[in-house]
């Protein structure tokens, strides 16, 4: 916020005239603000408030001092008090005239629930900040974050009302559609989620995150053909992306590959495709042990017995997890490879683990 403080030299003189000279603490505080000594300014404004508890400018300047220190929550609280104390509308007028300072402070205070992870505990506070930010600067982004706040609190009535307000200003609000869809996915309301993702896709059909989440909805709904279509489309977009974008999409890529593997393994019984996708998942994330385990199953189903044993052994070695069924699969693999001694050894281990309830 310091880049805006050069404006204070002019503003300070105006305010001094506005409040008069009967409050020496206000004058001293403003001088400290001009010197960027915000802590000393806060001390002076605090005294000014004690002397004139109904002076809106004292609270406004206290908010400016905290805002200049990037203490947005405290700044916003003082701004709200200043507005409450003001009967002349001078405070709101100043905020709108100097929007480049006041709006970022209020907006940062309002979005604090994302940083502090306390949106449920302090919903009303953040709601006030964001609504005030909207009054100072008319932009849909204030509403977008209000939507997230309401979503976090499960307040669907206010969320829907705020969505409409946001869309009235920005009908093609891609991020809004996307965030609302993610909320509904979290609530397992997949039809509602798909409705908003389809709106987002109509704006940006090749957005990989939108395509991914459409696939995720289909997968969660067990609509595997639709999931395959979207996940394979995601992979096409991924492959045509540059290295920077691929890095950003790596987590999605890993999940897509795993879920494609699961679909091919369990639903389509296409074990070669399952193997290919589980291997892709492991390329993105070497310690994806769930993909490693399923790769072993896919090898086994595809009758690649040596690879199945190797992969299962790697899984056991890296995770330290021993499950009886894994040794049963190994025993069967060795048996089919005519390695009877190894098969007996694996089967013995299977029986031992089963007795232990593993």
Rosetta blueprint (number, residue, H / E / L):
1 X L
2 X H
3 X H
4 X H
5 X H
6 X H
7 X H
8 X H
9 X H
10 X H
11 X H
12 X H
13 X H
14 X H
15 X H
16 X H
17 X H
18 X H
19 X H
20 X L
21 X L
22 X L
23 X L
24 X H
25 X H
26 X H
27 X H
28 X H
29 X H
30 X H
31 X H
32 X H
33 X H
34 X H
35 X L
36 X L
37 X L
38 X H
39 X H
40 X H
41 X H
42 X H
43 X H
44 X H
45 X H
46 X H
47 X H
48 X H
49 X H
50 X H
51 X H
52 X L
53 X L
54 X L
55 X L
56 X H
57 X H
58 X H
59 X H
60 X H
61 X H
62 X H
63 X H
64 X H
65 X H
66 X H
67 X H
68 X H
69 X L
70 X L
71 X L
72 X H
73 X H
74 X H
75 X H
76 X H
77 X H
78 X H
79 X H
80 X H
81 X H
82 X H
83 X H
84 X H
85 X H
86 X L
87 X L
88 X L
89 X L
90 X H
91 X H
92 X H
93 X H
94 X H
95 X H
96 X H
97 X H
98 X L
99 X H
100 X H
101 X H
102 X H
103 X H
104 X H
105 X H
106 X H
107 X H
108 X H
109 X H
110 X H
111 X L
112 X H
113 X H
114 X H
115 X H
116 X H
117 X L
118 X L
119 X L
120 X L
121 X L
122 X L
123 X H
124 X H
125 X H
126 X H
127 X H
128 X H
129 X H
130 X H
131 X H
132 X H
133 X H
134 X H
135 X H
136 X H
137 X L
138 X L
139 X L
140 X H
141 X H
142 X H
143 X H
144 X H
145 X H
146 X H
147 X H
148 X H
149 X H
150 X H
151 X H
152 X H
153 X L
154 X L
155 X L
156 X H
157 X H
158 X H
159 X H
160 X H
161 X H
162 X H
163 X H
164 X H
165 X H
166 X H
167 X H
168 X H
169 X H
170 X L
171 X L
172 X L
173 X L
174 X H
175 X H
176 X H
177 X H
178 X H
179 X H
180 X H
181 X H
182 X H
183 X H
184 X H
185 X H
186 X H
187 X L
188 X L
189 X L
190 X H
191 X H
192 X H
193 X H
194 X H
195 X H
196 X H
197 X H
198 X H
199 X H
200 X H
201 X H
202 X H
203 X H
204 X L
205 X L
206 X L
207 X L
208 X H
209 X H
210 X H
211 X H
212 X H
213 X H
214 X H
215 X H
216 X H
217 X H
218 X H
219 X H
220 X H
221 X L
222 X L
223 X L
224 X H
225 X H
226 X H
227 X H
228 X H
229 X H
230 X H
231 X H
232 X H
233 X H
234 X H
235 X H
236 X H
237 X H
238 X H
239 X H
240 X L
241 X L
242 X L
243 X H
244 X H
245 X H
246 X H
247 X H
248 X H
249 X L
250 X H
251 X H
252 X H
253 X H
254 X H
255 X H
256 X H
257 X H
258 X H
259 X H
260 X H
261 X H
262 X H
263 X H
264 X H
265 X H
266 X H
267 X H
268 X L
269 X L
270 X L
271 X H
272 X H
273 X H
274 X H
275 X H
276 X H
277 X H
278 X H
279 X H
280 X H
281 X H
282 X H
283 X H
284 X H
285 X L
286 X L
287 X L
288 X L
289 X H
290 X H
291 X H
292 X H
293 X H
294 X H
295 X H
296 X H
297 X H
298 X H
299 X H
300 X H
301 X H
302 X L
303 X L
304 X L
305 X H
306 X H
307 X H
308 X H
309 X H
310 X H
311 X H
312 X H
313 X H
314 X H
315 X H
316 X H
317 X H
318 X H
319 X H
320 X L
321 X L
322 X L
323 X L
324 X H
325 X H
326 X H
327 X H
328 X H
329 X H
330 X H
331 X H
332 X H
333 X H
334 X H
335 X H
336 X H
337 X L
338 X L
339 X L
340 X H
341 X H
342 X H
343 X H
344 X H
345 X H
346 X H
347 X H
348 X H
349 X H
350 X H
351 X H
352 X H
353 X H
354 X H
355 X H
356 X L
357 X L
358 X L
